[in-house]
């Protein structure tokens, strides 16, 4: 029998009794082997008095159908037994589940579940949507489906076609072997589903017309809007899960991904061609990802793929810049002068008492290493990366439009997206509490006043006064978290200062003080960042819940903003300190700035702070990626899965007689991790995007390490979605939402940051000023001497002079890095003219660099259209073809209506009907507006 003609029933199947003599054909269907399981609800039950003994499993099959009588299900015990608190709660939940499932059946869905034959355990409610429900909901949700009409997608001119063919041939080894990546240039015209225009669609088989993702999406929409009056009139499955009525709700995967044999499904195909590390070199099957997981997840992986491919040119340029630094290191005059032992500079002590005078040539290695990253090529690379970020965002907008065209997302309107939004359970609870407090009605009237229909009419029942405590808590908590981050950074600074002073007391460790302190401080920073990342993620979620946003979309956007703000401050605070604050507030010999008594503010290395900034950035970036990938994304899910497996094995209850049998698909999917959204995936990549763009002037190899990480990250995320997570609900969306605005903001902010890194942190500007204003021969000879000021050691404060100095010669003047007047000048130790010249040059560079790069970015933005020309032409062509197709199909319908009328001209009534039908024909052919009214007369073909 055809599934659509089966009655809407609720089958309670005894697990110990075979439901059918036929063998199970698929674990994706009901036990009748005909109706497909579109969605699963899972809950844990505990029978009344289960702690006293085990219930005996029943052996009768109870079938309850609409309007039919059936056998009663076995009760859990006698009705006159007094219920304990746990039993009463379980009984209440059972009643709420029964009502909710009855309402689902009233909505047209068909349900099947097993008998609760044990004292406690899990039950899976399988849901099937028949054709009538699918058609009704598809029309309500305005789901676009392919029509009968197909047309060719033109690739452009002959040159473009040849170029495209050559690229296709060259990239064929990199293409995944999936049907969607064939060379088919044909596309179906798509139109929102309408039951009045069934003749437009190529419906060959109703069971397969809607794919699995669309079917589950339709069922999920019904689940979200179905009410339960026993559960305080709550709306939707999310509220019931939040109140522990159900444990989980999820669509099924398309079978197993590692099943033996040649039987192929989309999940297995995705695993073989996408979710394995062995296929890291292949392109992603984006169309198949979208088909299986929905548009939202498809857009994420398309964005991640484009970002990874864009890292290739930036990595190549970064390596070239680094190699340029390596090639020119022997020609760098300042580092040569610093390494010259003949022309030694006696430097002032780095700390009080325990530190001695020292020769600048002892910092030769640091100076030479600094040149690898502090050279003229880094300025070019900074400009390139700013334009790279703009190019990436522009190309993403174009790819987004291209995918929107091929995925039929171009017609999604704001009203359609809002129609799919439902109130969150927490919001409903808050509104109900408000009504209970304010209203003087009875409890029943209060609940009725908060009916779902009224809730739909009112935009937001919570005023700013209701939300004010939540907003205040958000503001105070975010300020506290940011202050906590700054306090930890300051704590690490104190650690560096005290450790450096302690190590300087020992002769054995004195030579490696700077390396030891820098390395250990960066590792501490990394550990703190990783710990606070997890804490801040949980805090951001808690703070967003306090705000009580109405819809899931609003909740997600506010959560993203909070989490990004806290994680951005957490990840970049130590880097900002080294880049812009370290060594700026040291003072000078004889007038140092002290953090505590006897502990000075720390200074930059003789070669500048850029080398230390590079070390800080590289360790935090690499450590964050490696640890988060290997421990948090791989290790933690495996531990959770192991813990859940151990918990299931040790759970009390009867042994399952079917345990040795092959488990059902809903059992397998229930053991997987629930899908919690894309926010962690996006957040990880956005923070990495910041590392790649914000401080790229100090670390040109950042894009290389980001590229290596992302090649693994794509397959890691793919494997997680295919093998470790329950199948997510397919969500239709036309863009990546607020993430694009964050990316754009980081791109603009990176221009300012890199301008200041080049101007303030590096020696690029001081070298330019010296070369063109103070050098006698236009070279950098004498630059090191020019940047060092003199200090008379006799003016050191009492008690700060070096104790037991081992320096080879008697010191009268020591040098320190700053632009100050010498001791013999009229205004000793005041800032010199060179200081003000360099400062003005730095500010001028920031202004020029920022405006130049911003201008070039706007120029690139203007030159690259957001919508590709071929896509724009195809969209216009599709609209024209759709109108022509409508008119043609309507004409065919009218002809079909005319034929029987013309054959029946003998009867008077028939002839009049024939003339009436003939009079309607011209309007159907000539006026597009008459399509709907004419088509409404032909509901089925």
N, C-alpha and C positions, 0 to 999 in steps of 0.2 A: 504494500500500500504506500502511496506517496506520503511523505512526512507532513505535508501541509494539510492533509485531510484527517490526520489523527486528532482525537479530542484533546483539549487542554487538560492534562492530568498531572497529578502529583503521585509519583510512585515511591512507596517505601519498600525497599528491596532488602530481603533478609540475606545477609552476607554468607550464611552457611548453606543456602539453598540456591542451586543454579537457576538464574532467571529465565534462561531460554535453552532449548536443546541445540540451538545454533552456536557455533564457535564464535568467540568475540573476534570481529574483523578488525576493529580499531579501538584503541584505548582513548580515542578522542570523541566517542559517541556514547549515547545512552545504551542501556543493555539490550535495546531492540535492534541495535546495529544500524539504525536509520537516522536518528536525530543527532545532530552534532552538538557537543558541549561547547557553548559559547562563553560561559563564565562559571566560576566556582565560588561558593561561599563556604568558609570553614568555621567550625566552632567546636569548643571542647565541652562535653556534657559530663555530668556526674549525677547518677541516679539517686533517688531518695533513699537514705539509709544505706548508701553504698559502703560506708565504713564498717557496717555490721556484717556484711557478707556479700558474696557475689551473686548477681542476678543470673538466672538461667536464660540462655539465648532462646528466642522464639523461633518457630519454624514456619509461621504462616506469612504469606505475602499480603500486605494490606494495600489496597489501591483506593484512593479517594479521588473522585473526579467531580467536576462541576455538575451539580444536579443529579449525581448518581449516589447510590448507597454502597458502602464498602465495608470490609471488615475493620474493626477497630484495632488500633495499635495497642500493644500490650502496655499496660500501665506500669508505673515503677513500683507500686505498692498499694496497700489498702488506703482508701480515701479518708478514714477516720484517724489515721496516725498523726499525732501532733508534729508539726514541722519544726526542725531546728532552724537557727539563723541561716546556715549555709543552704539547707534544703529549701527554705522559703525564697532565698535569693535565686537559686537555680530554677525553681518553679516559675518565678516571675520572668526570668530571662526566657524560659521555654515558651511562655505565653506570648511574649513580645516577638519571638522568632516566628511562632505560628501565625500571628497576625500579619507580620511583615511578608511572610511567604504567601499568605492568602492574598494580600494586596498585589504582590507580583503576579500571581496567577490571574487576578482580576484585570491587570494591565495587559494580559495576553501571553505572558511568558509561560513556558512549560518547565516543570521542576522534577527532579528525581534525586532521591537520597536513600541511604541504607538505614535499616532499622538500628535503633540504639540497643544492641543486643548484649553489651557488656555493662559492667557496673560503672565504668567511666571510660572515656576515650574521645577520639575526634570523629566528627561527622562532616562529610562534604556534600553540600547541596549543589547539584549540577543544574545549570540553567540553559535552556535552549530557546532561541527566538525563532518562531515560525515566520513564514514569508509575509503574512499579513502585518505582523509587528515590525518586521524589518522595513517593509515598504512604507508603513505609516511614519516610523521614526526617521527614516532617511529623508522623507519629504519635510518633516518638521525641522530637522537639523540642516537642511539644504545641502546634503552631501552630493558632491559632483560625481557623476558616473559617466562612463563612455557611452556615446551614442553609436548608431550604425555607421555613421559617416566617418571615413578616414581620409586624410590628406597628407601630401608629401611635404616634409620640412626641407625647404631649400637652403643649401649651404652658402649661397652667394654666387659670385662670378666664377668663371672657369679657373682662374688662378687660385681662388680660395678653395675650390673643390679639390684641385690637384694638391695644394699644400695640406689640406685636411686628410687626403688619402695617404700622402707620404707619412704624416705624423701617425696616422692609424696603423700603418704597416710597421713603422719603427717601434711603436709602443705596444704592439700586439703581445710580446712576451710578458709585459707588465700588467695586462688586462686580466681581471679575474674571470674565470670560466663560469659565468652565470648568464641566464637568458637575457636579463635586462641590458647586458653590455654587448649585445649583438649589433651588427651594422645596419639595423633597421632604421630607416629615415621616415617612417610613417607614424602618424599620431592620430588617435581618435579625437573627434570633437567631443567635448564634455559639456554636460548641462546638469543643473541641480535636479535630483530625482523628483518626479511628479507622477502620482498614480493616474492623473488624467491624461498624461502623455506617454503611456507605456509603449506606444508604437514607435517612439523615437529610439528606444534602447534595444540593443541586441541581446535579448534575454533568451539564451539557449537552454539554460538549466537554472532554476530558481535557487537551488541549494548552493551553487557556486558563483552566482552573480555577484554577491558581496563577498569580498575576501575575509579571512579570519579576523584581521585587525579591525576592519570596519564593523563586523558583526559584534565583536566584543565591545567596541566603542559605543555602539547603539545600546547594548544591554547595560553598560555602565551608566549611560545617561538616564535610563529608566531607574536603575538602582539609586542614583543620586537624588531623584525627585520623588521617590515613593515614600510616603509618610507612614508613621507608626504611632497611633494614638495612645497605646498602652505605655510607650516610652516617652511620656510627657510631650506627645505630639511632635517628636523629633522628625526631621526631614532627611532622608537619605541614608545610605549604607555607611557613610563616613561617621555619622553621629552614632550609629549602632556599634561600630567598631570602637569608637572612642569610649563608649559606655560598657565595653566588654560583652555586648550581646553576641556579636560575632568576633571571631579571632582574626580573620583575614578575608579578603575578597580579591580575586585575581583572574585574568584570562589564562588559558592554557597555552603552553608552548606547543609547537607543531611536532610533537614526538621527541625522541631522544636525539642528541647530537652525535653520540658515539655508538649508535646501534650497529650491529654487524649486518652485512648484507648490502644489496644494491638499492634497497628502497630509499628514496631521496625525499627530503622535505626541506622547507626553507631554512629551518634552524640548522640542519645538518650541512646544508650548502653554505650557509654563513660561517659555520665553524671551519669547514674545509678551505674556503677561499678567502677568509677574512680574519677569523679569531685565533689563528695560530701564528706563532713567532716565525715559523718557516716560510710564511708568505709576506714577510715584512716589506719586500721590495715591490709588491704589487699595489696597484691602485685600489681604492676602496669601492665595493659595489654599492654606491650610495642609493641607487634606486631600490635595490633589494632591502637595504637597511630601512629605508623609508616605508617600504611595503610591509615589513615585518614589525617594526617598532613604532611607526607613525612619523609624522612630519617634524615634530619637536626634536626627537632624538636624531632623525636624519639630518636636520640642519646643524646640530651640534657636531656630528662627525664630518659633515661637509666643511664646516668652519675650521675644525681641527686639521683636516687634510690640507686645506688651502694655507693655513698658518704654517704648517710644517713644510710645505713646498716652498713658501716664501722665505723660509729660513735658509734655504740652500744658497741663493745668491748672496745673502748677507753673511753667511758663514764663509763663503769663498773670499769676499772682500775683507772680512775680519782676519782671516789667515794671511792674506797678502799684506795687510797693515802690520800684523805681528812679524812677518818675515822681513818686512822693510826695516822694522826696528832692530831685528837681529843683524841684518846686513850692514846697517849704518852705525852699529855700536862702537866700532873701532874709530869711526870718524867724528864721534861726538866730542867736541872740544871741552865742554864743562866737566864731563866725567873723566877725561884725561887729566885735566888740571887737579881734580880732586884726588886722583890716584898717583899724582906725581910726588914721590917721597922727597925729592930735592927741594921742592917749593912747598914745604909743609906749613900748614896753618894750625897754630895752637888754639884749641877751642876751650871755652869756659866749661867748668864742671856741670854735669847733667843733674846733680843732686847736691844737697848740702852735706858737708863734712866727709862722708864716706867716698864721694866721687872725686876723682883726680882730674887734672887737665889731660887733654887727649889730642892726638893729631887727627886732622880731618881725613888724611889718607887711609885711616883704619876703616872708614866707611866706604871704601872703594867699591866693594861688591854691591852694596845697596844702590849706589849712584849708577853703576852700569846696568843693573836690573831695571831701574826706573826708566831708563831710556827706551826699553822695549815697549813701554806703554805711553811714555811722555815724549812724543815726537810730533813733528808737523802733520804726519799722516793721520793722527787721531782726530785732528780738526776736520779734515775731509771726511773721515769715517762718521763723525757725529752728524754732519750735514746729510750724508748719505742715509744714515739710519732714520733721521727725521723724515726725509722724503720717502724712505722705505715704509715707514708706518702709515703715511698718507696713501701710498700706492696700495698697500695691503687692504686698508679699509675701503678704498674705492673699488678694488677688485672684488672684495667680499660683497659689496652692494650689488655689483653686476652679477656675480654668481648667485646671489640670493634671488635676484629677479629671474635669472635663467631657470633656477630650480623651481621658483614659483610658477613659471609658465609651464614647465613639463609636468609639475605635480598638481596643476590646476588650483593654485592658491591665489591667483591674481584677482579673483572675484570676492575674496573674503572681506567682509565689511565689519566695522566695529560692532554693529548691532548683532551680527551673527555670533561674534565672539562673546559678547555680553550675554546673549541668550543661553549660552552654555555654562555660565557662571552660576553657582549655587552658594548659598550662605554656608559658612563654616559652622561645625557643631558648637565650637566655643562661643561664636557670635550669637547663635540661637539661645544658648544657655544664659548668656549675659542679658539678652533682651528679655528672656522669660523672668529672670531674677528682678530686673528693673520693673516689669509689669506687676509682679507679685508684691513688690514694695510699695509702688505708687497707687495701685488700683485698690478700691474698696470693695470689689466684687468678691463673690465666692470663688473658691479654688477652681471649680469647673468653668465658670465664666472667664476667669483669668486665662485659663489654658485655651479656651475657645477664641478669646480675643487675639491670641497669638497664632492664629491659623496660618497655614502656608500661603493661602491666597492673599491675606492681608500683608504678609511679609514680602510678597513679590511686588505689591503696589508701592510700599514705602521704600525709598532709596536707602536710608540709613536711620535706624531707630535709636542709635546711640549718639548723643550730642557731644560737643567738645567738653562739657562739664563731666559727662560720664567717663570720657577718655583722659581727662586731665591728670588723674593720679598715675595712669600708665605712662603718659608723656613725660611727667616729672621724673618718674623712676627711670625711664629711658635716658633722659638728659643727664641725670646724676650718675647713673651707672656707666654710661659711655665716657663721661669726664673722668670718673674714677679709674676705668680701665686704661685710658690714655695716660693718666698720671702714673698708674702702676707701671706701664711700659717704660715711661721716662725714668721712673725711679730705678728700675732694673738696669737700664742703660747707665745711669749714674753710679749704681752699685758696681757695675763692671769697670767703670772708669776708676773708682776708688781701689778696686782690686788691682788694676794695672799699676796704679801709682804706688801702692804699698808693696806689691810684689817686686816691682822694679827697685824700690829702695832697699828691700830686704836682700835681694840677690846681689846688689851692688856692694854689700858688706863683705861678701865672700870673694876672694881672689879667683877661685876656681870657676865660679859662675858669672863673674863680672863681664867677661868677653861676649857671652851669649844672652845678655839680659834682654835686649830688644826683641830678638827672635822668640825666646821662650815666652815672654809676656804677651806678645802679639798672638802667637799660636794658641796659647791656653785661653786667652780672652775671647778669641773668635769661636773656639769650641764651646765655651760657656754660653756665648751669645746664641749659637746654633741650637744647643739643647733647650735653652729658655724659649727661643722662638717656636720650636716644635711643640713644646708643652703648652705654651700660651695659645698656639694656633687651635689646639683641640679645645681648650677651655673657652676661648673667645667664640668658637663656633657654637658651643652649647649655650653660652651667655646670650649671643645674638638671637638664637632661637627662642630662648626664654623671654627676652625683652620684647620680641615681636608678638609673642603670645599675650603679653600683658596689654599691648595696644589693642587687642581684639579687632583685627581687620575683618571686614565683612566677607570677602571672597578669597579663594586660594591664590588668585593672581596678585591681589593687593598684598597678601601675606608674603608671597614669594619675593615681590619687589622690595618690600621693606626689610625682609630678612637679608636679601643680597646687599643692600646698601649698608646695613649695620655690620654685617660680617666683613664686607670689603674694607670699610673704614678701619675696623679694629685690626684686621689682619695686615692691612697696608702699613699702619703705624707700627705694628709689631715687627714686620719683616724688614722695614727700611729705617727704623730709628737708629740702630747702631751704625748703619752705613751713612746716614745723613750726618751723624756726629763726626765720623772720621773725615768726611768730605768737606764739611763747612765750618766745624767748630774746633776740632782738635788743633792745638798749636796757635790758635788765634788770640787766646787770653792768658798767655804765659807771663807777660811782663818782660823784664830785662834783668840782666845781672845787677845785683844791688837793690832791685825793686821787683822781686818776683811776686806772683799771685799764688797764695797758698790755699789748698782745699782744707787741710787741717794743719795743726801746728807741726811744722817741720816737713810737710808733704806738699811739694809744688804741683801745680797743674802740669800735665804731661805735654811734651813737645813732639813735633813731627821729626822724622828721621832726617839726616842731613840732605838726602836726595829729595825731600818733600814727602807729603802725605799720600801722594798718588799711588805709590807702590803698596803702602799699607791698605789703601782703599781697594786696590785690586785684589789683595790677599783676602780681605774681609768679604768682598763681593763673591769671589770664586768659591770660597769654602762654604758660605751660607747658601749660595745657589746650588752647588753640587750636593752638599750634604742634605739640603732640604729635598731635592729631587730623589736622591738615592734612598734616603731613609723613608720618605713618604711612599715611594713606589714599592720598595721591597718589604717594609714592615707594615705600614698602614693599609696599603692597597692589596697586598698579597697575603701577608702573614695573618693580620687580624681577621679577615673573612674566613680563612681556613680554621683558625682557632674557634671562631663562633660556630662554624659548621660542626667541628669536632665536639664542642660543648653541647650543642643541640642534639647531636647524635647520642652522646652519652646520657643526656637527660631523658631522651625517649627510651633508651634501653633500660634505664633504672627506674622508669615510671611504674608505679604499682598498677596492677590490673591483670586480667586474664591474658593468657597467651593467645595470640591471634592464630586461628587455624589456617588462615590464608597467608601467613607470613612467608611461607616457603614459595608461594606463587609469585609470578611476575607482578610487581607493583603497578598500580594504575598511574596514569599520567598526573592526575590531580594529587596523588600521594607524593610523587617525585617533585612536583613543583612546590608543594607545601613545605618541603624540607629545604628549599632554597631561601636565600636572603630576600627580604622584601625590598622593592625598589623605592628609594627615598628621594629621587629627584636628581637633576643635573647640576645643582648648585656647587657641590664639592668639585666636580670635574671642571666646570668653568672657572671656579675660583683658583684652582691650582694653575691653570693655564694663564689666567689674567695676571697673577702674581709673577709668573715666569715672564710674561710679556713686559712687565715693569722692569725686571732684571735686564732684559734684552735691550730696552730702549732708554731707560732713565739714566743709567750710569755707564753707557756703552763707551764713553770717551776714556774711561779708566780701565776697561776690560774688553778689548775688541774680540776676544775669543768667546764671549757670552753666547752669541748666536750658534756657535759650533756645538757647545755643550747642550744648549736648548734643542738643537736639531737631533742630536744623539738620543736625548731623553724622549723626545716626541715620537721618534720611530718606534721606540718600545712602548710608549704611552698609548699610542693608537691601538696596538694589538692587545695591550693589557686591558684597556677599557672594553675593547671588543670581546675579549674572552670573558670578562666579568659580566657583560650584558647577556652573552649567549649561554654561558655555562653556570654562572653562580647566582644570578638574580632571577626572581620571578618575572614573568613577562610583564612589562609596563603597559598601562592603558595607552592606546594610540591617541595622541593629542594633535589636533590640527592647528597650526600656527604659521604665520607668514614671515616671521623674522625671529632673531635671537633676543629680541626685547631689550631690556635695560643694559645687557652686557655690551651692546654696541656703543651706547653712550659712555660707559666706563672706559672702553677701549679708546674711544675718541678723546676723552679727557686725559688719559695717560699719554697719548700721542702728543697732545699739545703741551702737557706739563713737562714731557721729556725734553722739549726744545729749550725751555727755561733752565732745567736742571743741568743739561749738558753745557749750556752757555756758561753757567757759573762754575761747573767743574773745570772747564778749560781755562776760564779767566782767573779763578780764585785758587783752585787746588793744584793745578799744574804750573810749571814754570814757563809756559808758552809765551805769556804776555811779558813777564820780566825780561826774557831773552830778546823778544822783539824790540822792547824799549831800549835795552842796552845796545843792541846791534845797530839801531838806526839813530840813536841819540847820544850815546856816550862812548861807543867804541871808536878808537883812533883809525882803524883800518877796515871798518865795516864787517868784522868777524866777531866771533864770541870769545876771542882770547881776552882773558882778564875778567870774564863774567863772574867767576866764583869769588874773586877778591872784591868785586863790585857789590856783591850781595851780602858780604860779611862786614859787620861793624866792629869797632874797637871798644874795649873796656879796660879801665885801669884796675888791676886786681887789688890795689891798696884800698879801693873804695868798697870792697865786699864787706857786708855786715859782719859784726863780731859773732863768732860761733858758726859761720857758714863756710869758712875757708876750708880747703881740703886738709884733712889730718894725715900726717906722715906722707906727704907727697913724694912719689917715686919718680916724678918727671925728670927727664935727663938734664934739663937746663933750668936756670932760674927764670921765672915768668914775670914780666912786668905788665904786658898787655895780653889779654886773651880775646878771642873773636867769638861773635855770636851772630846768628843769621837774622838780620833785620836791616832796615834802612834808617839808621840813626846817625846823628852828628857825633864826631869823635870826642874824646875827653878834652882835647886841647881847643875845641871850638868855643865861640862865645856862649852858645847855648848847648852845653854838652848833653848828649843822650836824647835830645829832642828829635822828632821825625824830620828827616832831611828832605831836600827838594826831590830827590830820586823817589822817595816814598810817595809823594803826592803825584808825581808823574806816572808812576806805575799804577796807582789807584785810579786815576782818571782814565788811563788806557784800558784798565780792566772794565770799568763801567761802560766806556765807549764800545768795547768789544761785545759786552753783553747785549747792549741795545742794537748794535749793527747785526750781530749774529741772529738774535731773536727775530728781528724784523725781516732779515733776508730769508731765513728758513720759513717763516710764516708766509711770506709772499710766495716763495716757491711751492709751498704746500697748497696754498689757495690756487695757484696756477695749475698744479697737477690735478687738483679737484675739479677745476673748471674744464680742463682739457679732456678728462675722462668722463663720459656721460654715465649716469647711474644706471640707465637702462641700455643694454646693448642694442645697436641699431637693428640687427636681424631679429631679436626678440620683439622689439617694438613693432616691426613690420608683421611678424607672425601673429601677434596679438590682434592687430587690426584685421589681418586676413582671416583669422579665426572667427571674429565677430561677423564679418561679411558672409563667410561660409555657413555660419550657424543660422543666419536669417534665411539664406537661400535654402538650406536644408529644411528648416521649419516650413517654408512655403511649399516646397516640393512634397514633403510628407503629408501636409494638410490637403494638398491637391489630390494625392493618392487616396486619402481617407474619404474625401468627398466623392471620388469616382467609385469607390467601393460601396458607398451609400446609394449612389444613383442606379447601379446595375440592377438590383432587385426591384427598384421602383419602376424602371422602364419595362421590365418583363411582366408587370402586373397592371397593364393599362385597361383591362376589361372591366374592373370594378370601379365605381365612382369614387369611393373613399380612397382606394389605392392610387387612382390617377391624381386626386388632389394632393395626396402625400408626396407623389412623385414631383408634381409641379412645385410644391413647397421646398422639397429638397433641392430641385434645380435652381430655385430662386436664391438659395443660400450659397450655391457654389461660387458665384463670382466674388462675393465678399470674402470667402475663405481664401481665394487665390490672390486677391488684390490688396487686402489690408492685413499687415502683420499683427495688428492689434486684435484681430478676431481669432487668432490661433487658439487661445485658451478656451474661449467659449465654444468654438467648434469642436475642439478636441475633447471637451468634457462630455460630449455625447458618445464617445467611444472609449469606454474605460478599459477595455481589454481586447486584444487581438489574438 
